[in-house]
Amino acid sequence: MNLSGIFPALTTPFESDGSVSLSGVKHNIGLYNRTGLAGYVVLGSTGESVLLSREESDQLLAAVKEAAAPGKILIAGTGAESTAETIARTKRAAALGYQAALVKTPYYYKPAYRAEHFIQHFRSVADASPIPILLYSVPVFTNITLESPEIIALAQHPNIVGIKDSSGSIQRIGEVVAGAPADFQVLTGGAAVVYPALALGGRGAILALADLLPEKCVELFQLFEQGRHEQARQLQLQLVGASRLVVSENGIAGLKFAMDLRGYKGGVPRPPLLPLKEEKKTAVAVLVAELHPAAARV
């Protein structure tokens, strides 16, 4: 499986009554289908997956599968606290037509966990999964980091095909690329480090910012692939500021508000998350007006 390219970590829009907006999901996918995105990642951190019911999760998976253009790679977030539940969710995603599963680290019992817990967990999931597994290290939310030795050990498993590393550590990406099998695919989860990650041998990225600026994220990847490194570097510097303001400083609420400005169905987060405060909106609106291509206005 070739996971090269840019994938958005899809948001989950909600209706005014708080229910999941499947029409909103399909609206967004219809717009994303016009871009050069490699595929879609459903039920990740940006998708508020931990705030969704099992039924809502299945509905989202089905809606994205129905709306996605042919050729788009579909990846489902299936990580849960127990190994058994992770396996069950992964098999469900496979049955719904997903081609890979993104499996985050368990984290609730962090004081008890050691490297061997994660290695056993991921190997058990990979053994049981009918589809390839992507490891998911997202310490900003879990306070757990998969370190290079663990990743390299897991990379030997034939059904563990890569990792989404959201730690932002370029050193770790380099260590994994150097130490893992050549076909193990490293994708960064940080929009601020796409260019250096690619330069070290990363294959692409899974980005919250690609929900808002898919054209620019794809352009950065394409510029790198074409060897146009100075243009890629300049665009990366633009995306550093956008990622900081929209994603890092204002979170899902900021991203969803910015998406609304571009014609996507963003909306507000699900409680206990709160909408973006009024005093934060102006800066986000100015940035969106500066960055998004006029041709992509919807």
C-alpha positions in Angstrom: 0.0 0.0 0.0 1.4 3.4 -1.1 0.5 6.0 1.5 2.5 8.8 -0.2 0.8 12.2 -0.2 -1.4 14.4 2.0 -4.4 13.2 3.9 -6.8 15.4 5.9 -7.6 14.3 9.4 -11.3 14.9 8.8 -13.4 16.9 11.2 -16.9 15.8 12.2 -19.6 18.4 11.6 -22.7 18.5 13.8 -26.3 19.6 13.3 -27.8 22.3 15.4 -29.3 19.7 17.7 -25.9 18.2 18.3 -26.2 15.1 16.1 -23.6 14.2 13.6 -24.2 15.9 10.2 -23.8 13.2 7.6 -24.9 15.7 4.9 -22.1 18.0 6.1 -19.6 15.2 5.9 -20.6 14.4 2.4 -20.5 18.1 1.4 -16.9 18.4 2.6 -15.8 15.2 0.9 -17.4 16.5 -2.3 -15.1 19.5 -2.2 -12.1 17.6 -1.1 -12.6 15.2 -4.0 -11.7 18.1 -6.4 -8.2 18.4 -4.8 -5.1 16.3 -5.0 -5.6 14.8 -1.5 -4.4 11.2 -1.5 -7.3 10.0 0.6 -9.2 10.6 3.9 -8.6 9.7 7.6 -11.8 9.3 9.5 -12.2 9.1 13.3 -8.9 10.7 14.3 -8.2 13.2 17.0 -9.4 16.1 14.8 -12.6 14.2 14.2 -13.5 14.3 17.9 -13.6 10.5 17.8 -13.5 10.2 21.6 -16.7 12.2 21.8 -18.7 10.0 19.4 -20.8 6.9 20.0 -20.1 3.6 18.3 -23.2 4.1 16.1 -22.1 7.6 15.1 -18.6 6.3 14.3 -20.0 3.6 12.0 -22.3 6.2 10.3 -19.3 8.5 9.6 -17.3 5.7 8.2 -20.1 4.7 5.8 -20.8 8.3 4.8 -17.1 9.0 3.9 -16.9 5.7 2.0 -20.0 6.6 0.0 -18.9 10.1 -0.8 -15.2 9.5 -1.5 -14.0 9.6 -5.1 -12.6 6.4 -6.7 -8.9 6.1 -5.9 -8.9 7.9 -2.6 -7.3 5.8 0.1 -9.6 5.5 3.2 -8.0 5.2 6.6 -10.1 4.7 9.8 -9.1 5.5 13.3 -9.8 2.4 15.3 -7.6 2.7 18.4 -9.3 1.9 21.8 -8.0 1.4 25.3 -8.3 -2.4 25.1 -6.6 -4.6 22.6 -9.9 -6.6 22.1 -11.9 -3.4 21.3 -9.3 -2.1 19.0 -9.4 -5.4 17.0 -13.2 -5.3 16.9 -13.2 -1.7 15.6 -10.5 -2.5 13.1 -12.5 -5.5 11.7 -15.6 -3.3 11.5 -13.7 -0.6 9.5 -12.4 -3.3 7.1 -16.0 -4.6 6.6 -17.1 -1.1 5.7 -14.4 -0.9 3.0 -11.5 0.9 4.6 -8.1 0.1 3.4 -6.0 0.8 6.5 -6.5 1.4 10.2 -4.9 4.2 12.3 -4.3 2.8 15.8 -3.4 5.2 18.6 -1.5 4.2 21.7 -3.6 3.2 24.7 -3.0 5.8 27.4 -5.5 5.6 30.3 -3.2 3.4 32.5 -0.1 5.4 31.5 1.7 4.8 34.9 1.6 1.0 34.3 2.6 1.0 30.6 6.0 0.2 29.4 7.4 -0.5 25.9 6.5 -4.2 26.0 2.8 -3.3 26.6 2.7 -1.2 23.4 4.6 -3.8 21.3 2.3 -6.6 22.4 -0.8 -4.5 21.8 0.1 -3.4 18.3 1.4 -6.8 17.3 -1.8 -8.5 18.5 -4.0 -5.9 16.6 -1.8 -6.4 13.4 -2.1 -10.2 13.7 -5.9 -10.0 13.9 -6.5 -7.2 11.4 -7.6 -7.9 7.9 -6.2 -4.6 6.7 -2.8 -2.9 7.2 -2.1 -1.0 10.4 -0.7 2.5 10.9 0.8 3.2 14.3 -0.4 6.5 15.8 1.7 8.4 18.3 0.0 11.6 19.4 1.6 12.7 22.7 -0.2 16.1 22.8 -3.4 14.2 23.6 -2.3 10.9 25.2 0.9 12.1 26.9 2.5 8.9 25.5 5.2 8.9 22.8 6.1 5.8 20.8 9.9 6.0 20.8 12.2 5.0 18.0 13.2 1.6 19.3 9.5 0.6 19.8 8.5 1.9 16.3 11.4 0.1 14.6 10.6 -3.2 16.4 7.0 -2.9 15.3 7.9 -2.0 11.8 9.2 -5.6 11.3 5.6 -6.9 11.4 4.3 -7.5 7.9 0.9 -6.0 8.6 2.2 -2.8 10.3 3.0 -0.6 7.3 3.8 2.8 8.8 3.2 5.4 11.4 1.6 8.8 11.9 4.0 10.6 14.1 2.4 13.7 15.6 5.2 14.4 18.1 6.8 17.0 15.8 10.2 15.4 16.4 12.3 15.5 13.2 15.0 13.6 15.0 12.6 10.7 15.7 11.4 10.7 12.0 15.0 10.4 10.9 15.8 7.6 13.3 12.8 5.6 12.2 13.4 6.1 8.5 17.0 5.0 9.1 16.2 2.0 11.2 13.0 0.6 9.9 12.6 -1.5 6.7 12.6 0.5 3.5 8.9 -0.1 2.9 7.8 1.2 6.3 6.1 4.5 5.7 6.4 7.5 8.0 3.8 10.2 7.8 4.0 13.3 10.0 1.0 14.7 11.8 2.5 18.2 12.0 1.8 20.8 9.3 4.8 22.8 10.5 7.2 20.0 9.8 6.1 18.5 6.5 9.0 19.7 4.4 11.7 18.5 6.8 9.9 15.2 7.3 9.8 14.6 3.5 13.5 15.6 3.3 14.4 12.9 5.8 12.4 10.2 3.9 8.9 10.6 5.2 6.2 9.6 2.7 3.6 12.3 3.4 1.4 13.7 6.1 -2.0 13.4 7.9 -3.0 16.9 8.8 -5.7 18.9 10.5 -4.6 21.9 8.4 -5.5 20.0 5.2 -9.1 20.2 6.2 -8.8 24.0 5.8 -6.1 24.4 3.2 -6.0 21.2 1.2 -4.7 22.9 -1.9 -1.7 24.4 -0.2 -0.8 21.2 1.7 -0.9 19.3 -1.5 1.1 21.9 -3.3 3.8 21.6 -0.7 4.0 17.9 -1.2 4.1 18.3 -5.0 6.8 21.0 -4.9 9.0 18.7 -2.9 8.3 15.8 -5.3 9.2 18.0 -8.2 12.5 19.0 -6.6 11.4 22.7 -6.3 12.9 23.0 -2.8 13.1 26.7 -2.4 9.4 27.1 -3.3 8.5 24.2 -1.0 10.5 25.8 1.8 8.8 29.1 1.4 5.3 27.5 1.4 6.3 25.5 4.5 7.1 28.7 6.3 3.6 30.0 5.4 2.0 26.9 6.8 4.0 27.1 10.0 2.1 30.3 10.9 -1.2 29.0 9.7 -0.9 25.8 11.7 0.1 27.7 14.9 -2.7 30.2 14.8 -5.5 27.9 13.6 -4.7 24.5 15.0 -2.2 24.9 17.8 -3.6 28.0 19.5 -7.3 27.5 18.7 -7.7 23.8 18.4 -10.7 22.1 16.8 -12.9 25.1 17.4 -10.5 27.4 15.5 -10.2 24.9 12.7 -14.0 24.5 12.3 -14.6 28.2 12.3 -11.9 28.7 9.6 -13.5 25.9 7.6 -16.8 27.8 7.7 -15.1 30.8 6.1 -14.0 28.7 3.2 -17.4 27.1 2.5 -16.8 23.8 4.2 -19.1 22.5 6.9 -17.2 23.2 10.0 -19.5 24.3 12.7 -18.8 24.0 16.4 -17.2 21.2 18.5 -19.2 18.8 20.6 -19.3 19.6 24.3 -17.5 19.7 26.6 -15.4 21.4 23.9 -16.5 25.0 23.3 -16.9 27.2 20.1 -14.2 29.7 19.2 -14.5 32.8 21.3 -15.5 36.0 19.5 -12.2 37.8 20.3 -10.3 35.0 18.5 -12.2 35.1 15.3 -10.8 38.2 13.6 -7.2 36.9 13.5 -8.3 33.6 12.1 -10.5 35.3 9.5 -7.6 37.5 8.4 -5.3 34.6 7.9 -7.8 32.6 5.9 -8.4 35.6 3.6 -4.6 35.9 3.0 -3.9 32.2 2.4 -6.7 30.5 0.6 -6.5 30.6 -3.2 -9.3 32.6 -4.9 -9.9 29.8 -7.4 -10.9 27.5 -4.5 -13.6 29.8 -3.1 -16.8 27.9 -2.7 
